[in-house]
Amino acid sequence: MYINTADQISGIPASWPGEDLNLGSSGPKVRQLQQQLDAISSVYTAIPKIAVDGFYGPATAEAVGEFQSIFGIPVTGVVDFTTWYKISHIYVAVTRIAELN
C-alpha cells in the first residue's frame, strides 16, 4: 500500500492553526484568514473589506464578527475552531475551488 503525501495542495484551505486568532495575532494564518474573508466579502457584502496584511487588528475583528453574525456563530470577533472551518467552508463555496472543470 502506498500513501501519497504533499506539503501543500494548491487552492485547498489549510487546517486550523491550533489556537484562536484574535486582536494582536499575526502571521501566515492571519493572512490566510484575511484573504478568505476578502473573497467571501465580494459575495456577502455586509462583511467589510479588510487589508490583507497578516495582522489581526480591529478591522479584521469587525469583519470576523460580521461573518459570525451572518452565519449564526456567536459573535466574538475571535476566530476559534468553529469559525475557522465555517470560513473555510464558505470560502470554498464562494471561490468554487471544489468544482472540476
N, C-alpha and C positions, 0 to 999 in steps of 0.2 A: 504494500500500500504506500502511495506517495501523497504527501500533503504539500500543496503548493503554498508558499508564503510570499508576502511582499511587504516592504516597509510602508508603502503608501499606494493607494489606488486613486487615480485622478478622479476628481468630482465627487467622491464619497465623503460626507462629513465625518470628522474624527470623533472619537469617543469623548465622553465627559471627562474633564480634567482631574476628577477625583476630589475636588474641593470646590466650594461655592465661589463664584465670581461676583464681586461687589465693588463698591467705591474703593479706589486705590489699587485694585488688581491691575496687572499689566502683563504683556507678553503675547505670544502667538495664539493662545487660546482666546484671549480677549479680541484680538484682531479677527480671528475666525468668526467669533460671535458677531462682531460688528459687521463683517462682510455679509453674513447670513441675514441679519436684521435689515441691512440696507437693501438686499434683494427682496425680502419679504415686504418691506415698506413700499415698494413700487406697485404692489397689488393691494395691500392693506394700508391705504393712505393715511389712516389715523395714527399710524406709527410714525413718529418724526424721523426724518433723515438725520444721520449722525456721521461724524468724521470717523473714518477707519484709520485709527492711529495706534491701536494696541493699548490704549489707556482707558480704564473704566472710570469715567468721570460722571458728573451729574446728567449730561445729555444721554449717555448710554443707559444709565439707571432709569431715566424717564422713558426711553424707548422700550426697555425691558418691561417696565410697569405697564405701559400701554399694551404691549404684546400679551402680557399676562391677563389683563382685563378683557381683551378681545377673546382669548381662548379659554376663559373660565378657570384660570390658575390664580391662587391667592396672590394679590398684588403686593409684592415686597420690593420690587426693583432689584432683587438678587437672583442670579442665575444658579439655581440648585439643580439637582439631578433631573427632576421632572421638567423644569423649564428648559434645560439644555436639550433634552430629547424632543420636546414639543417644537422648539425652534428648528432642530434638525429635520424633523418630520415635515413641517410646513415648508422649509427651505427646499427640500427635495420635491415637494409637490409644485411649488411656485416655479422652480427652475426646470422642472421636468427632466432632471438628470437620470431618473429611473426608467425612462422610456427608451425603447430600442427603435432606431430608425432604419 
